[in-house]
């Protein structure tokens, strides 16, 4: 009797939100996620090239002509960088996308931002498609795609042109996974599997994080196993592992593009440092406040209550998540998705950055799917009034996230806005203070430049470019003695610093100390034989020594 009354009550309330949307309207779910992505990131089209964009695009002749495309597949990603740590990345698909953009737009940043925005809109639509395939709930798919479109933690990946690596890799991973699911359900081999493998390969050529796809396939098979023979499952999964093996053989065996990380963390340091980073990643997904373009992570070298507690929480949480997965719970699948997609950035394989918001782009698919699944459950089980409150709550969250994202886009408007906003959230980041000092100096604000560069020097006194820059700035401020002191300090830190020797030579020459000036210029030329300013200095000195001094 009680069950009959509940059924009658549910009938009076009307069908669930998921069922009211017919199959014909499902396309609007994908369109909603894509269109919202465009609306939220439209203001990023006004943004300039910033940060790594200059090395990768503006000053990189390799992407200025499509004739260089073959070299993308045989060399490292940072072809214009002399830093050894930058030579361990292999992302030819991203370089190809830059070259195509440059062929159309030249050095107009709006075109590059447009590509990022469109890729993000495709990714958001694919999140909806993936969730629909896995849950068969239209409401879950709609909410997941919309949340992915507006999530503020994505700004670094979308509004920052060089953040395209994560967006492009995610698009290829999602396309490959959706095709795999369609192939799995079809019950027969078709074009979908070869296309899925091709897209997986493209993802690997975009960013290393795509390597988690075979693990994601295993997680999907565990949480939602297909009713197919084991032989067919093996046939579906094995090619993905072979593609991954081929990629690793190409990159490390044939091309020898290996990570070269200076000051890599020990195993103990990883165990003590990274759990707190993971927990803060989860916090950033749920509560995206205090966002920052360049985080400072303190490497933990001794056991404390805080880092031991973080490690314990992470271990227990991981066990619970895999327990849910083994119970064939979709919540477990999406939680495992987050953890698996974070694996490549947890210093298991050393990388140069300990923490960055762009690393959350692919993992956030799992978070958005969880939000979608929870929302669908509430909407399906609740009455009309409860559904109304739930939808109002979701709408408020979407509006707040969208507003935060649009505001955050403005921080990436140009180099000055980027570094000013980053200095506000990470005042003890020496790189940010150093770069902000350089920007203010180029703008003619010498005192502001000195203030930020001195802060950088106090934070990182062993980084030779900082005292060198201080020397240049002190010279501009007519503080010659301070400039000399800084040039000499730069040389003490790096005896082979050619520019410091050159500038010190010029300063000594201006004071009439010709013999010392000659020694510095000769040293500079021995280090950099093509340094034109040192050559000109020696010529001027020779003219003086020949009796041609100005009176």
Secondary structure as UniProt FT lines:
FT   HELIX           2..13
FT   HELIX           17..20
FT   HELIX           23..25
FT   HELIX           26..41
FT   HELIX           42..46
FT   TURN            51..52
FT   HELIX           54..58
FT   HELIX           61..64
FT   HELIX           66..68
FT   HELIX           69..72
FT   TURN            73..74
FT   TURN            79..80
FT   HELIX           84..88
FT   HELIX           92..105
FT   TURN            106..107
FT   HELIX           109..135
FT   HELIX           138..150
FT   HELIX           152..154
FT   HELIX           155..158
FT   HELIX           161..163
FT   HELIX           164..186
FT   HELIX           191..204
FT   TURN            205..206
FT   HELIX           208..212
FT   HELIX           213..223
FT   HELIX           230..248
FT   HELIX           249..254
FT   TURN            262..263
FT   HELIX           267..286
FT   HELIX           305..326
FT   TURN            327..328
FT   HELIX           330..342
FT   HELIX           343..345
FT   TURN            346..347
FT   HELIX           357..359
FT   HELIX           360..381
FT   HELIX           384..411
FT   HELIX           415..425
FT   TURN            427..428
FT   HELIX           430..442
FT   TURN            443..444
FT   HELIX           446..459
FT   TURN            461..462
FT   HELIX           464..476
FT   TURN            477..478
FT   HELIX           480..493
FT   TURN            495..496
FT   HELIX           498..510
FT   TURN            511..512
FT   HELIX           514..527
FT   TURN            529..530
FT   HELIX           532..545
FT   TURN            546..547
//
